[in-house]
Amino acid sequence: MQGVGVPAAVAPPTTAPRRGRRAQTRSRQQSSPAGRIGLGIAVAALLLFTLLPAYWMISTAFDKNAAFRGADLVPSGWTLDNFDKVFSDDTFGLYLRNSLLVAGVTVIAGAMVTLLAAVAVARFQFKFRTAVIVMILIVQMVPLEALVIPLFIQVRQYGALNSLLALSVVYIAFSLPFGIWMLRGFVAAIPKEIEEAAYVDGAGWWRMFFSVLLPLVAPGLVATSVFSFITAWNEFIFALTFMQDDEKYTVTVGLQKFFGQNTAEWGPIMAASTVISVPVIVFFTIAQRRISSGLTAGGVKG
Amino acid sequence: MVDTQRLSRTTRPWLLLAPALVVLGALLIWPLVRVVQLSLQDFTLSNLVSGEDNYIGFDNYTELLSSPLLWKTVLPNTVVFALVCVVGTVSLGTAVALLLNRLGPVWKWICSTAVMVAWAVPALTGTYVWVWLFDPLDGLVSHVLNALGLFDPSTTNWFTDRVSFYAIAALNVIHHGFPFVAITVLAGLVTVPSELYEAAEIDGANARKRFWSITVPILKPVFAVVTILSTIWDFKVFTQIYLMPGGSGGNDQVLNLGVWSYQQSFAQGEYGKGSAIAVLLTVLLLLITGVYLRTLFKEKEL
């Protein structure tokens, strides 16, 4: 999805004092009845606009007469038939398994690579440090759509088409720049004194890394992992190009092929879409606070 | 002892960075070089099989730049669509951030969760839902408009017409893209000292004036970043166009640069021509980013 891979050169300063709670409360009390009605209308419009697609997807998935739904805001009857249809042969389950594998490898291997690089950038002064940071920011600007042709040719030459591992490696590369940028802020926020205390206790650098830095930066790792999971789970073009055998499709490619065969069978299509989207929505909303703090963490320090 | 410590201090950051640099170099930077090489070749399916290069100089570019399809259809589709989406995303995102900033804790939580849901729905499934909502025969929108007497489903298919096709795509992209802007601008709004607003209020400035003379100047860097990122994303929208009816190349009228490049390469087997289009897209993006950055540096905002 677009928002993921959120390259964030985004750096609104977060250190400035929060707007006083008192001031906020007062400005709310001051608002006139007309102002409050306006606010209510704005909130209603916002909720309608933001939630309508997700609601329509989920309610169609459970609708008995999905195809003839028309303008009925509530399904005429509830059913699990659409999900039954999606899972009736094993292929969709296979696609789910493939996507989970790819996303799992991307998250775990990606987290290690990202963390090491983030620590290097946040904790060490070295020659070309600025150059490395600038390069990381610039590679975010490269449109992945332009890389799909050379990467396809290369992957094909290595005989790695249809390889879930090859796809994961590509996704790691895509989620790296943003992950490094975001984690850098989290690492920089850890006081250096805690590290030094570990040295005083006789720990070497790697010992300190695993027993001090790693646990402290874990919340940041969760935030970057959510992003890389979503990147891998949602990615479409590369999966479409690399995965050429039916049994190697990820969910996004599988759904696209499914859609091609069943145009206008909206019930099953929405059921499959629900299965694909709901884990991401749940994940994302749970991690919501970490994500917003992660978006700003990149610019705090370092 | 001291010497080995110094040595490890200089080599350690590079050791930590090495995996990330290898991945970025092999999967982002090298393919970028390759796509430029490929754009100078007549690279077709037979070259893909033999693996042999076939340089032809700038022929692909001459052909591309003299193609009426580029000037009359693809470039306008790409540029106008991106402009509409950027303006829509940034203004809607800002409006929502201002709204969230005025709400009490409970409604703020409800609304920001809804905004997160809009962000989290994958581009792929989100696109299917919008296509379903606008399905000419059975979709919610057609039914509502038909009931209002504004639309005759039997004579209109808005997916075949260029303008209505892109209007639906813009709705989809703005819906998916505004949450990022809203969350980022909200993070910035919190940092604006409330005294400034209070002083302006005493001076008799109304809400609109306070927004334009306080909020906008202070948050200029934040607006700059979200505008740059939205521009980059909206110029290379792929999934949302490719998955709409006719969007994958079936209808020339709705091609954009990203889809055209993909279609030339993977449907026509003309990898050289596809690469030339991809390079054009990349150059356009770099130019836009460059112009933005120059203005920013001139004004010393970054």
Interface residues (C-beta under 8 A of the other chain):
Chain A: M1 Q2 G3 V6 P7 A8 A9 V10 A11 P12 P13 T14 A16 P17 R18 R19 G20 A23 Q24 S27 R28 L39 A42 V43 L46 L47 F49 T50 L51 L52 P53 A54 W56 M57 T60 A67 F68 R69 G70 A71 M112 V113 T114 L116 A117 V119 A120 V121 R123 F124 F126 R129 V132 M135 I136 V139 M141 V142 P143 L144 E145 A146 L147 V148 I149 P150 L151 F152 I153 Q154 R156 Q157 V169 V170 I172 A173 L176 P177 I180 W205 I230 W233 N234 F236 I237 T241 T252 L255 Q256 F259 A264 W266 I269 M270 S273 T274 I276 S277 V280 I281 F283 F284 T285 Q288 I291 S292 L295 T296
Chain B: S8 R9 T10 R12 P13 W14 L16 L17 P19 A20 L21 V23 L24 A26 L27 L28 I29 W30 P31 L32 R34 V35 L38 L48 G51 V96 L99 R102 L103 G104 W107 I110 C111 S112 T113 A114 V115 M116 V117 A118 W119 A120 V121 P122 A123 L124 T125 G126 Y128 V129 W130 W132 L133 D135 L137 D138 L140 H143 V144 A147 V173 H175 H176 G177 P179 F180 I183 T184 A187 G188 L189 V190 T191 V192 P193 S194 E198 L219 P221 V222 V225 V226 I228 L229 I232 W233 F235 K236 V237 F238 T239 Y242 L243 G258 S261 Y262 S265 F266 Y271 G274 S275 A278 V279 L281 T282 L285 L286 T289
